[in-house]
Amino acid sequence: MKLKIKEKEWLPMTQELLNWYKLNHRELPWRSSKEAYKVWLSEIILQQTRVAQGMSYYLRFCQNYATLADFAKAPLDDILKLWQGLGYYSRARNMHKCANQIISEFDGAFPQSYSELIKLIGIGKYTAGAIASICFDEAVPAIDGNAFRVYSRLFHISEDISKASTFKTFFELGQEIIPNDQSGDFNQAIMELGATICLPKNPKCEDCPIQHYCVARAKKAQQALPVKSKKVKVSQRYFNYLVLIHDSQVLIRQRGPKDIWQGLYDFPLIETKNHTKNRIFEFLNEQKWKDFEVLHRTEEYKHILTHQRLHIYFDVIEVRNWQDFKVFCQDNELERHEISELETLAVPKPIERFLQDEFPIQ
């Protein structure tokens, strides 16, 4: 479906939206610059992240890595540590790959067109559109969740936005109405409208600067749009962490690929089909340790991911015999760390919570 929009009909709307944005937009640090590195950094951080939470991360990354070259040279472990708490760690890993790709393939400068930007690692259609329009004035729409919502209501589009084919409808519509001379401001105005006025629930239609153009409002259909039918199937996972300590040391591992939290650090793990202490007792019986004690088992830590709900227990076990501790570490390819060092490592959120509860910084 392609909507043909007559420029004379929608030019007043775009101008009213731009005027509203100029007077009412939030003062956000990344909006003070058209530097591609800063815009890219903000856009990736704000994927799946609220502005209030993402702000401090953006500022810390800018402080630690002032340029793309600084970011590219940084060890990935340092990037992951700074990212800790934001979740969706693949974003950070892809950013590091992307930065090095730009250094090696583009002499350290972001490509300036949508068609080239979208070829970069971790940059999708929305982010490419945002960078191309904001930084390089290319008249290309940036279609994110806010744009889907605004456009679907404004033009009463009932196509299912969970289908990949629907993106084409919204992208072509954006191309028809985006002003060639203010493309960056227009895209940001659409985002701002969706973030502050055209809300998913209880939109503030009376405060909307373009309410008179909104077809959904005229039909009282705002709450029904956008249409999104795709349901996310959530799986239940049961984690039993073994916190094995000897004096002031603890055994940890770095997580590998093909599962959540790739590259982050956690403890040896026994995953079960449901929560049971029996598997922990079986594990302990399998060991030939000369002297150990189960200090305690924590209450359940719950952690929700997009497609998974994690149920986590930590069993804190003191292995008093040094030889047992060392051999278990070697046999299972674990690392020995001082407990006081753990705060310097990039760990998943539930591990961070556990460490704060069990080993608070003095």
C-alpha positions as CSV (number, residue, x, y, z in Angstrom):
1,M,0.0,0.0,0.0
2,K,1.4,3.4,-1.0
3,L,-0.2,6.6,0.1
4,K,-0.1,9.5,-2.4
5,I,0.2,12.7,-0.4
6,K,-0.3,16.0,-2.1
7,E,2.4,18.4,-1.0
8,K,0.0,21.4,-0.8
9,E,-2.2,19.4,1.6
10,W,0.6,18.4,4.0
11,L,3.1,21.2,3.8
12,P,1.2,23.2,6.5
13,M,1.2,20.2,8.8
14,T,4.9,19.6,8.5
15,Q,5.6,23.3,9.1
16,E,3.3,23.3,12.2
17,L,5.1,20.2,13.5
18,L,8.5,21.8,12.9
19,N,7.5,25.0,14.7
20,W,6.2,23.0,17.6
21,Y,9.5,21.1,17.8
22,K,11.6,24.2,17.7
23,L,9.7,25.7,20.7
24,N,9.0,22.5,22.8
25,H,11.6,19.9,22.2
26,R,13.5,18.5,25.2
27,E,17.0,19.7,25.7
28,L,19.0,16.5,25.3
29,P,22.8,16.5,25.1
30,W,23.1,14.6,21.8
31,R,20.8,17.2,20.1
32,S,23.4,19.9,20.6
33,S,25.7,18.3,18.0
34,K,25.3,17.0,14.5
35,E,28.5,15.0,14.9
36,A,27.8,11.5,13.6
37,Y,29.7,9.7,16.4
38,K,27.6,11.4,19.1
39,V,24.3,10.8,17.2
40,W,25.2,7.2,16.6
41,L,26.1,6.7,20.2
42,S,22.8,8.1,21.4
43,E,20.7,6.2,19.0
44,I,22.2,2.8,19.8
45,I,22.0,3.5,23.6
46,L,18.4,4.6,23.3
47,Q,17.3,1.4,21.5
48,Q,15.2,-0.5,24.1
49,T,16.2,2.1,26.7
50,R,14.3,5.0,28.2
51,V,15.9,8.5,27.8
52,A,16.0,8.9,31.6
53,Q,18.1,5.8,31.9
54,G,20.2,6.2,28.8
55,M,21.3,9.8,29.5
56,S,23.9,8.9,32.1
57,Y,25.3,6.2,30.0
58,Y,25.6,8.5,27.0
59,L,27.5,11.1,29.1
60,R,29.8,8.4,30.5
61,F,30.6,7.1,27.1
62,C,31.3,10.6,25.8
63,Q,33.6,11.3,28.8
64,N,35.5,8.0,28.4
65,Y,35.6,7.9,24.6
66,A,35.5,11.4,23.2
67,T,36.0,10.2,19.6
68,L,35.1,7.2,17.4
69,A,38.8,6.3,17.3
70,D,38.9,6.3,21.1
71,F,35.9,4.0,21.2
72,A,37.4,1.6,18.6
73,K,40.7,1.3,20.4
74,A,39.1,0.5,23.8
75,P,39.1,-3.1,24.9
76,L,35.7,-4.8,24.5
77,D,35.7,-5.7,28.2
78,D,35.9,-2.0,29.1
79,I,33.0,-1.2,26.7
80,L,30.9,-4.0,28.3
81,K,31.7,-2.8,31.8
82,L,30.6,0.7,31.0
83,W,27.5,-0.7,29.3
84,Q,26.6,-2.8,32.4
85,G,23.0,-2.4,33.4
86,L,21.6,-1.4,29.9
87,G,21.0,-4.9,28.8
88,Y,20.9,-6.1,25.2
89,Y,24.7,-6.4,25.3
90,S,24.9,-7.3,21.6
91,R,24.4,-3.6,21.0
92,A,27.7,-2.8,22.7
93,R,29.5,-5.6,21.0
94,N,28.2,-4.5,17.6
95,M,29.1,-0.9,18.3
96,H,32.7,-1.9,18.9
97,K,32.7,-3.9,15.7
98,C,31.1,-1.0,13.8
99,A,33.6,1.6,15.2
100,N,36.5,-0.6,14.0
101,Q,34.8,-1.2,10.6
102,I,34.5,2.6,10.1
103,I,38.2,3.0,11.1
104,S,39.4,0.3,8.6
105,E,37.0,0.8,5.7
106,F,36.1,4.5,5.8
107,D,39.3,6.1,7.2
108,G,37.6,6.8,10.5
109,A,34.7,8.9,9.1
110,F,31.1,7.9,9.1
111,P,29.7,7.4,5.5
112,Q,27.3,10.2,4.7
113,S,24.5,8.4,2.9
114,Y,21.7,6.2,4.1
115,S,22.7,3.5,1.5
116,E,26.2,3.3,2.9
117,L,25.3,3.7,6.6
118,I,22.9,0.7,6.5
119,K,25.8,-1.5,5.5
120,L,27.6,-0.9,8.8
121,I,27.5,-3.5,11.5
122,G,24.7,-3.0,14.0
123,I,23.1,-0.1,12.1
124,G,19.6,-0.9,10.9
125,K,17.1,1.1,8.8
126,Y,16.0,3.4,11.6
127,T,19.5,4.3,12.8
128,A,20.8,4.8,9.3
129,G,17.9,7.2,8.6
130,A,18.4,9.1,11.8
131,I,22.2,9.6,11.2
132,A,21.7,10.4,7.5
133,S,19.0,13.0,8.1
134,I,20.3,14.6,11.3
135,C,24.0,14.7,10.5
136,F,24.1,14.9,6.7
137,D,20.8,16.5,5.8
138,E,19.6,13.6,3.6
139,A,15.9,13.6,3.1
140,V,15.3,10.1,4.4
141,P,12.8,9.1,7.1
142,A,13.8,7.4,10.4
143,I,11.1,4.9,11.2
144,D,11.2,3.7,14.9
145,G,8.4,2.8,17.3
146,N,7.4,6.4,17.8
147,A,7.2,7.0,14.0
148,F,5.1,3.9,13.5
149,R,2.7,5.1,16.1
150,V,2.5,8.7,14.9
151,Y,2.2,7.8,11.2
152,S,-0.3,5.0,11.8
153,R,-2.6,7.4,13.7
154,L,-2.1,10.4,11.6
155,F,-2.9,8.6,8.4
156,H,-5.0,5.8,9.9
157,I,-2.9,3.0,8.7
158,S,-4.1,-0.4,10.0
159,E,-1.3,-2.6,8.6
160,D,0.3,-4.8,11.2
161,I,3.6,-3.2,12.1
162,S,5.0,-6.5,13.4
163,K,5.3,-7.7,9.8
164,A,8.5,-6.7,8.0
165,S,6.6,-5.9,4.8
166,T,4.8,-3.0,6.6
167,F,8.0,-1.0,7.0
168,K,7.9,-0.2,3.3
169,T,4.5,1.5,3.7
170,F,5.7,3.8,6.4
171,F,9.1,4.4,4.8
172,E,7.5,5.5,1.5
173,L,5.0,7.7,3.4
174,G,7.9,9.3,5.3
175,Q,9.7,10.0,2.0
176,E,6.6,11.7,0.6
177,I,6.2,14.2,3.5
178,I,9.7,14.8,4.8
179,P,11.0,18.3,3.9
180,N,14.2,18.3,1.9
181,D,15.6,21.3,3.8
182,Q,14.8,20.2,7.4
183,S,14.9,16.5,7.3
184,G,16.8,16.0,10.6
185,D,14.5,18.3,12.5
186,F,11.4,16.7,11.0
187,N,12.5,13.2,12.0
188,Q,13.3,14.3,15.5
189,A,10.0,16.1,15.7
190,I,8.2,12.9,14.8
191,M,10.2,11.1,17.5
192,E,9.5,13.8,20.0
193,L,5.8,13.8,19.3
194,G,5.6,10.1,19.8
195,A,7.7,10.2,23.0
196,T,5.8,13.1,24.7
197,I,2.4,13.5,23.1
198,C,1.3,10.6,20.9
199,L,1.8,8.0,23.7
200,P,1.0,4.3,23.4
201,K,-1.7,4.6,26.0
202,N,-3.8,7.7,26.7
203,P,-2.3,10.0,24.0
204,K,-2.4,13.7,24.8
205,C,-4.4,14.6,21.7
206,E,-5.5,18.0,23.0
207,D,-1.8,19.0,23.3
208,C,-0.9,17.7,19.8
209,P,0.2,20.5,17.4
210,I,-1.1,18.6,14.4
211,Q,-4.3,17.1,15.9
212,H,-6.5,18.7,13.2
213,Y,-4.7,16.6,10.6
214,C,-5.0,13.3,12.5
215,V,-7.4,10.8,10.8
216,A,-7.4,8.4,13.8
217,R,-8.5,11.3,16.1
218,A,-11.3,12.2,13.8
219,K,-12.5,8.6,13.8
220,K,-11.8,8.1,17.6
221,A,-9.5,5.2,16.7
222,Q,-6.3,6.4,18.4
223,Q,-6.2,3.5,21.0
224,A,-6.6,0.9,18.2
225,L,-3.5,2.0,16.4
226,P,-0.8,1.0,15.6
227,V,-1.8,-2.6,14.9
228,K,0.7,-5.1,16.3
229,S,-0.4,-8.7,16.5
230,K,2.9,-10.5,17.0
231,K,3.1,-12.2,20.4
232,V,6.4,-12.8,22.1
233,K,6.8,-16.4,23.5
234,V,8.5,-16.2,26.9
235,S,10.5,-19.2,28.1
236,Q,11.2,-20.0,31.7
237,R,14.8,-20.8,32.7
238,Y,16.2,-21.9,36.1
239,F,19.7,-21.0,37.0
240,N,21.6,-22.3,40.0
241,Y,24.9,-20.4,40.5
242,L,27.8,-21.9,42.4
243,V,29.6,-19.2,44.3
244,L,32.8,-21.1,45.2
245,I,35.0,-19.1,47.5
246,H,38.3,-19.8,49.3
247,D,39.6,-17.1,51.7
248,S,39.1,-13.9,49.7
249,Q,39.0,-15.5,46.2
250,V,36.0,-16.6,44.1
251,L,35.8,-18.7,40.9
252,I,34.2,-17.0,37.8
253,R,34.0,-17.6,34.1
254,Q,33.5,-15.5,31.0
255,R,30.3,-16.5,29.1
256,G,30.7,-17.7,25.6
257,P,28.7,-17.2,22.4
258,K,25.2,-18.6,21.5
259,D,23.4,-17.6,24.7
260,I,22.5,-14.5,26.7
261,W,25.1,-12.2,28.2
262,Q,27.9,-13.1,25.7
263,G,31.3,-12.0,26.9
264,L,30.1,-11.1,30.4
265,Y,31.3,-12.7,33.6
266,D,29.3,-14.9,35.9
267,F,29.8,-17.9,38.2
268,P,29.8,-21.7,37.4
269,L,26.2,-22.5,36.5
270,I,23.9,-25.5,36.8
271,E,20.8,-25.0,34.7
272,T,17.8,-27.2,35.5
273,K,14.3,-27.7,34.2
274,N,12.8,-26.3,37.4
275,H,14.1,-25.2,40.8
276,T,15.4,-28.0,42.9
277,K,18.1,-28.3,45.5
278,N,18.7,-32.0,44.5
279,R,20.9,-31.1,41.6
280,I,23.1,-29.0,43.9
281,F,23.4,-31.9,46.4
282,E,24.2,-34.2,43.5
283,F,27.0,-31.9,42.4
284,L,28.5,-31.6,45.8
285,N,28.4,-35.4,46.2
286,E,30.2,-35.8,42.9
287,Q,33.1,-33.7,44.2
288,K,35.9,-35.3,46.2
289,W,36.6,-32.1,48.2
290,K,38.2,-32.7,51.6
291,D,36.7,-29.8,53.4
292,F,33.8,-27.5,52.3
293,E,30.7,-25.9,53.7
294,V,27.5,-24.6,52.0
295,L,27.2,-21.3,53.7
296,H,23.8,-20.4,52.4
297,R,21.4,-20.4,49.5
298,T,19.9,-17.1,48.5
299,E,16.3,-16.2,47.9
300,E,15.2,-16.3,44.3
301,Y,16.4,-13.5,42.0
302,K,14.1,-12.9,39.1
303,H,15.3,-11.3,35.9
304,I,13.1,-10.7,32.8
305,L,14.5,-10.5,29.3
306,T,12.5,-10.0,26.1
307,H,12.0,-13.7,25.4
308,Q,13.1,-15.3,28.7
309,R,12.2,-15.1,32.4
310,L,15.1,-16.2,34.6
311,H,14.7,-17.7,38.0
312,I,18.0,-17.6,39.8
313,Y,19.5,-18.9,43.0
314,F,23.0,-18.5,44.3
315,D,24.6,-21.2,46.5
316,V,27.5,-19.8,48.4
317,I,30.0,-22.5,49.1
318,E,33.3,-22.2,51.0
319,V,35.9,-24.7,49.6
320,R,38.4,-24.6,52.5
321,N,41.1,-26.9,50.9
322,W,43.3,-24.8,48.6
323,Q,44.2,-27.8,46.4
324,D,40.5,-28.7,45.8
325,F,39.8,-25.1,44.9
326,K,42.7,-24.8,42.5
327,V,42.1,-28.1,40.8
328,F,38.4,-27.4,40.3
329,C,39.3,-24.0,38.8
330,Q,41.8,-25.6,36.3
331,D,39.5,-28.6,35.3
332,N,36.6,-26.3,34.5
333,E,38.6,-23.5,32.9
334,L,37.5,-21.0,35.4
335,E,39.3,-17.9,36.6
336,R,40.3,-17.0,40.2
337,H,39.6,-13.4,41.3
338,E,39.7,-11.5,44.5
339,I,36.2,-10.8,45.6
340,S,37.2,-7.1,45.8
341,E,38.1,-7.2,42.0
342,L,34.6,-8.3,40.9
343,E,33.3,-4.7,40.7
344,T,35.8,-4.0,37.9
345,L,34.3,-6.8,35.6
346,A,31.3,-6.6,33.3
347,V,28.6,-8.8,34.8
348,P,24.9,-9.3,34.1
349,K,22.4,-7.4,36.1
350,P,21.4,-10.2,38.5
351,I,25.0,-10.9,39.2
352,E,25.6,-7.3,40.0
353,R,22.6,-7.3,42.3
354,F,23.9,-10.4,44.1
355,L,27.3,-8.9,44.5
356,Q,25.8,-5.8,46.0
357,D,23.8,-7.9,48.4
358,E,26.5,-10.3,49.5
359,F,29.7,-8.3,49.1
360,P,28.9,-4.6,49.4
361,I,31.7,-2.2,48.9
362,Q,32.9,-1.0,52.3
